[in-house]
Amino acid sequence: MTAISTVFLDLDDTICRHPRSVGDRLADAFERAGLDPFFDVTDFRRWLPKVSADSALELREKCFTAIADELGRDSADAHAVARAYEDPDPTTVEFLPGAEAALERLATGHDLALVTNGGRETQTAKLDALGIDHHFDALTFAGSDHSVKPDPEPFHHTLGVMGVGADETVHVGNSLRSDVAGAHAAGVGSVWLEHPDATIDEHVPDHTIESMHGLHAPPWV
């Protein structure tokens, strides 16, 4: 077995999170739009890897409209919720438990790269707020400069920038459909940060951790 030299990491809900959850902000959006909550955050996350857009608003509109179509709901309702949804201040992010120490631990024995869905400006603001950009030798913003995960393109790009083979690399992320599926499509190993509301489907991770504390002793070693 080839030794793992390089670790790719997702950002949102893997390394950091906002104090108020996506579910909370979505509930607020339904209330501001004056609509009953006809879908939830699980539906939103299910559609995120399936669409691409040039802005956060366009991304929400596409996701919410697709959900509305599934439910036979008027697309105008989807657009109203998308417009009412307030993006959080990216500088208010906080580390997930164990994430900061995990980054420091991994950086002592591995080369690190960030492979995250999200706009360059927003994601860079989060990195600056957390003070962790120095840990990464490459930053790949999928959905801004590259195709959205689970497309393998951002992983292939990062492998090229890092000058490393897929068999020497693992990707750590919280999404089975985006992180695990995307890594496997590029031939990269996967470490899934388990979500209590998610169940493993066709995208079976190579390793599973219950929290970022699990990376203090890397599971692939």
N, C-alpha and C positions, 0 to 999 in steps of 0.2 A: 504493500500500500504506500502510495506517495505521501510524504509528509506535507502537512498543511502549513504553507508559509504566509498566506494572505487571507485576510478576513474582510469581506464586504459587510456593511451594516446599513440597515434601513434607519430612518430618523424618527418619524412620527409614530408614537405608540410602541416604539422599540427602545429608543434612547430617551425620548422626552415626550411630554404630554402637556396639554393645557389644563389649568386648574378646573375649568368647566368643560365637561365632556361634549363630544359631538352630539350625543343624544339630548343633552340639556339645551344646546343651541338650536337643535332641530325643533324641539318642543316649543321654544320661544318663537321660532319662525312661523310655526303653524298658528300660534296665538296671535302674532302680529298680523298675519294674513287673514285672520278671522275664519280659519278652516279647521275642520276636524282632522286629527292626525291619521291620514289614510295610509301612511307607511312609516317605518321606523328606521333606525340607524343600520340595522342588519341589511335591509334592502339597499340602502345607500351604499354600504361597503361592497355589496354584491355587484353593483353596477360600476363602481369606480374603475376597476381594471379594464372594463369593456369599452370605455369611451376615451376620447382625447379632445382637448380644447385649448384655446389660446388664452383663456382667463379662468379664474376660479368661478365666476358667475356662469360662464358658458358651460363649464364642467357640471355644475349643479343643475343647470337647466336641462342638459342632455340626460343626466342620470334620473332626475325627478320626472321628466317627461316619459322616459322609458318605463319607469315604474307605473306612472299613471296609465300608460297604454296597456300594460299588463292587467291593470285592475278595471279597465274600461272607464277611466276617470278623464275628465276634461283636461286637456293639456294646459289650459289657462290656469288651472289650480296649481299645477306643477310649477309654472313660471312665477306665480305669485309667491309660493313658498321659497323658491330659489332666490327671488329678489329680497324677501324678508329675512333670509338667513344672514347673520352677521359673522363675518370672518373675525376670529380673535386676533388680538395684538400678538404678533409672533415673538415679541420680546418678553412675553409673560410666561413662556414655557418653563417647565421644571423637569428635572431628571426623574425617570422611573426609578424605583428602589433598586439599588445595586448597579445602575447603569454607569455612573461616573467612575466608580471603582473598577468596573469591568473593562472600560475603555483603557484605563491606566494599566491594568494587568495585561490586557491583550497587546498593547503597544510595546511592551517589553520584549515580546518574543515573536511578533507578527507585524507584517506591513498591513496597514488599514486603509480602506477606501469607503467612501459613502456612496450608496446607490439608493436614491430616494425619489419617490414621486412628489412633484411639487415645483413651483416656480423658483427660479434661482434667487430672486430678491427676497422672497419670503423665507426660504430655507436658509439662506445665508444669514438673515437676521436672527434666526433661531440659534445657529451655530455661534454667532457672535455673543448672543445673550448667555449661552451656556459656557462660552470660553473653551470650546473643544476643537476648533478647526485645525489646530496644530497637530492633532493626532492623525490626520488623514493625509495621505500622499496623493489622493485623487478625489475629486468631488464630481459626481454625476447626477445631474438634475433631470430625471426622467419626467417627461411631460412638459418640460421647458425647452431643453436643448436636445432631448432624445425621446424616443417612443416611450409610452407609459408601460411600466411593469404590469403584466407579466411578459410583455414582449422581450425576447432575449437580447435585443439590440443594446440596451444600456449596459447589460452585463458584458457582452462582447466588447463594447467600447472600453469599459473599465479594465478588462483583462489586457487589452492592447496598451492602454496608458500605463498600467502597472508592469507590463512586460512579463506576465506570469501565465501559466497554463491553468485551464479550468480544473484539472485534477489536483492542483495545489491550493485550491481556493474553496472557502465556504462562505455562504451568505447568511446573515442573521436577520430575521424579520418576524413581524407579528401576523402577517397575512398569508394564509395558505394559498389563496388564489393569485396574489401578486408576488410575494416574496419566494415562497416555495416553488410554485409553478414556474415563475420566471427564471429562477436559478437553475432548476432542472432542465429547462428548455435550452439553456446555455451550457449545460454540462457541468455546472457548478454544484457543489454539495450544499445542503441546507440545514440550518438550525432554526427551528420554529419556536418563537416565544409564545407559549400556549395562552390562548384566550379562554376564559371560563365559559363563554357562551358559544364557542366554536367546536365543531366536531370534525375530525379528519375525514375527508372524503376521498376523491381520487388522487389528491395531491398529498402524498405521504412523505413527511419530512425525514431526512436522514437522522436527525437528532431533535429532541424536544427538551426545552427547559421550562420550568414553571415561573421563573423570574430571571431578571438579569444577573442575580446572584449566581445563577448557574454557569455563567461565563467566567467566574473567578477561577474555576478549574475547567478549562475548555473540554466539552464532551467528545471532541474528535481525537483527543490525545490518547 
